Amino acid sequence: MMNQEEKILFMQKKKKRLLIAVLVVIGAFALVGIVLFIATIISTGIGDELLRESPEGSDEIRYIFPDTDWDRNVFEESVYMSRYREIQYNDGVATTVITEENKEFRPPAVQFMYDVVWLIINGDYEKYNEIFADEYWENGGKDYEFPMQALYNIEIQIIDESDDKTSADVSLSYMMYKNDGMFRSDLPYDEEALRPFVYRLIMDDEGKIKVLDKFPQTIIAGSNFE
């Protein structure tokens, strides 16, 4: 039989062993979690991360992206193909879907932006660079280079326009699935973020439209074309 002092000592040792066992279990779970996290990073290609400066000139937030897959085919990605990928036009009253068959019934600026969206999705950066006017390049505009981009929840809206319809500010908004940062490094890789951009368009005497400038959409007071 143990005396009272021995019983107390025994219980203290028992509690100590139990505490050690609990700490060992917690440590094991933590180690497994770390291993799984590292494995996930490697499997998603973010193991070779690189930090890219935003092509849109934003210094406030910077994101980390995986290496660029120049052979990417977004139309083979089942998750992306399950997203809402129709291109919509918001005329301020109603929102309708634009297609190749009906785009001719939309304003010229909207038709132009519809084609721009497909240049982005298809990764046709050479033709995308051709949409910009000389003034854009003279003012230090960015020369783009990017693979296919998985755009969805796409909407086009004319937010300002001259009376003669030869100049317009057109908002283009969309989300991106697995953004690689090559076209939009101001949006994260794996989050459903939305940051509309305004394309400032001008039409020449022959009816050809070019982009004078593009910038993040903000609240615009009054008209820029009065």
C-alpha positions in Angstrom: 0.0 0.0 0.0 1.2 3.5 -0.9 1.1 6.2 1.6 -0.5 9.6 0.9 2.8 11.2 -0.2 3.6 8.3 -2.6 0.0 8.5 -4.1 0.5 12.2 -4.8 3.8 11.6 -6.4 2.4 8.8 -8.5 -0.5 10.9 -9.7 1.8 13.8 -10.7 4.0 11.4 -12.7 0.8 10.0 -14.4 -0.4 13.5 -15.3 3.1 14.3 -16.7 3.1 11.2 -18.9 -0.4 12.0 -20.1 0.6 15.6 -21.0 3.6 14.4 -22.9 1.4 11.9 -24.8 -1.0 14.6 -25.8 1.8 16.9 -26.9 3.2 14.1 -29.0 -0.1 13.5 -30.7 -0.6 17.2 -31.4 2.9 17.5 -32.8 2.3 14.5 -35.1 -0.9 16.1 -36.5 0.9 19.4 -37.0 3.7 17.6 -38.9 1.2 15.8 -41.1 -0.5 19.1 -41.8 2.8 20.7 -42.8 3.7 17.8 -45.1 0.3 17.9 -46.8 0.5 21.7 -47.3 3.9 21.4 -48.9 2.7 18.5 -51.1 -0.3 20.6 -52.2 2.0 23.5 -53.1 4.2 21.3 -55.2 1.3 19.5 -56.9 -0.3 22.8 -58.0 2.9 24.1 -59.4 3.2 27.0 -56.9 6.4 25.5 -55.6 8.2 27.5 -58.2 6.6 30.8 -57.3 7.6 34.1 -58.8 6.4 37.5 -57.8 5.3 39.7 -60.7 4.7 43.4 -60.7 1.2 44.4 -61.7 1.1 45.4 -65.4 -1.7 47.8 -64.4 0.7 49.9 -62.2 -0.8 48.9 -58.8 1.8 48.9 -56.1 -0.6 48.3 -53.2 -1.2 44.6 -53.6 1.0 42.0 -55.2 0.2 38.3 -55.7 2.2 35.2 -56.2 1.6 33.1 -59.3 2.8 29.7 -60.6 5.0 29.4 -63.6 3.3 30.2 -66.8 1.9 27.3 -68.8 2.2 28.4 -72.4 0.5 25.2 -73.6 -2.5 25.7 -71.5 -5.9 25.0 -73.2 -8.6 26.4 -71.0 -11.3 24.6 -73.0 -9.9 21.3 -71.6 -10.3 22.4 -68.0 -13.6 20.9 -66.8 -14.0 23.2 -63.8 -13.6 26.3 -66.0 -16.0 24.9 -68.6 -18.6 24.5 -65.9 -18.5 28.2 -65.1 -20.8 30.8 -66.7 -18.8 31.8 -69.7 -21.3 33.7 -71.8 -20.4 37.3 -72.7 -23.1 39.7 -71.5 -23.9 43.2 -72.5 -25.4 45.6 -69.9 -27.2 48.5 -71.6 -28.2 50.1 -68.3 -31.7 48.7 -68.6 -31.2 45.0 -69.2 -28.4 42.5 -69.5 -28.3 40.2 -72.6 -26.0 37.6 -73.9 -23.8 38.5 -77.0 -23.0 35.8 -79.5 -21.4 35.8 -83.0 -24.9 35.6 -84.4 -26.4 38.6 -82.7 -23.4 40.9 -82.0 -24.1 43.0 -85.1 -27.2 44.3 -83.4 -25.1 45.8 -80.6 -23.3 49.2 -80.6 -19.9 49.2 -82.5 -18.1 49.7 -79.2 -19.7 46.6 -77.7 -19.0 44.6 -80.8 -15.3 45.7 -80.6 -15.1 44.7 -76.9 -16.7 41.3 -77.6 -13.9 40.5 -80.0 -11.4 41.8 -77.4 -12.7 39.3 -74.9 -12.1 36.4 -77.3 -8.5 37.7 -78.0 -7.9 37.5 -74.2 -9.4 34.0 -73.8 -7.6 32.6 -76.8 -4.3 34.1 -75.6 -3.9 35.9 -78.9 -1.7 38.6 -77.4 -0.2 39.7 -80.8 -3.7 40.7 -82.1 -4.5 42.1 -78.6 -1.6 44.5 -78.8 -2.9 45.7 -82.2 -6.1 47.1 -80.6 -4.2 50.0 -79.2 -3.9 53.4 -80.8 -0.5 55.1 -81.3 -1.3 57.4 -78.4 -1.4 54.4 -76.1 2.1 53.4 -77.0 3.4 57.0 -77.0 2.2 57.3 -73.4 4.1 54.2 -72.3 1.4 51.6 -72.7 2.3 48.0 -71.8 3.2 45.5 -74.5 1.2 42.3 -73.5 2.3 38.7 -73.8 0.1 36.0 -72.3 -1.3 32.4 -72.9 -5.0 31.5 -72.9 -7.0 33.1 -70.0 -10.0 31.5 -68.3 -12.4 34.4 -68.2 -16.0 33.9 -66.9 -18.9 36.0 -65.5 -18.0 38.5 -68.3 -19.9 41.7 -68.7 -19.5 44.7 -71.1 -21.1 48.1 -70.4 -20.8 51.5 -72.0 -20.4 53.9 -69.1 -19.7 57.1 -71.0 -20.0 58.1 -74.7 -19.7 61.1 -76.9 -22.8 62.5 -78.7 -21.5 61.4 -82.1 -20.7 57.9 -80.8 -17.0 58.2 -81.9 -15.6 58.0 -78.4 -16.6 55.9 -75.5 -15.5 54.5 -72.1 -16.4 50.8 -72.0 -16.3 48.8 -68.8 -15.1 45.2 -69.1 -15.6 43.0 -66.0 -14.9 39.3 -65.5 -13.5 36.7 -63.1 -10.6 34.5 -63.8 -10.1 30.8 -63.1 -6.5 29.9 -62.1 -5.1 33.3 -63.0 -1.5 33.0 -64.1 -0.8 36.7 -63.6 0.5 37.3 -67.2 -2.5 39.3 -68.3 -3.8 40.5 -64.9 -1.3 40.4 -62.1 -3.6 42.6 -60.0 -6.0 39.7 -59.5 -5.2 36.6 -57.3 -4.4 33.2 -58.6 -7.1 31.1 -56.9 -9.8 33.5 -55.7 -13.0 34.7 -57.5 -12.0 38.4 -57.5 -13.5 41.1 -59.7 -11.9 44.3 -60.7 -13.4 45.9 -63.9 -11.3 47.8 -66.3 -12.3 50.7 -68.5 -11.2 50.7 -72.2 -11.3 54.2 -73.7 -12.2 53.8 -77.3 -12.0 56.1 -80.3 -13.4 55.6 -83.8 -11.8 57.1 -86.9 -13.5 58.4 -90.0 -13.5 54.9 -91.5 -15.2 53.4 -88.5 -12.2 51.6 -87.2 -12.0 51.5 -83.4 -8.8 51.7 -81.3 -8.0 51.8 -77.6 -6.6 55.1 -76.4 -6.1 54.0 -72.8 -7.3 51.4 -70.2 -7.5 51.8 -66.5 -9.2 50.4 -63.4 -12.9 51.4 -63.2 -13.8 54.1 -60.6 -16.8 56.3 -60.1 -16.8 58.8 -63.0 -18.5 62.1 -62.3 -19.9 63.7 -65.4 -18.9 62.9 -69.0 -15.3 62.8 -70.4 -16.6 63.6 -73.9 -18.6 66.8 -73.4 
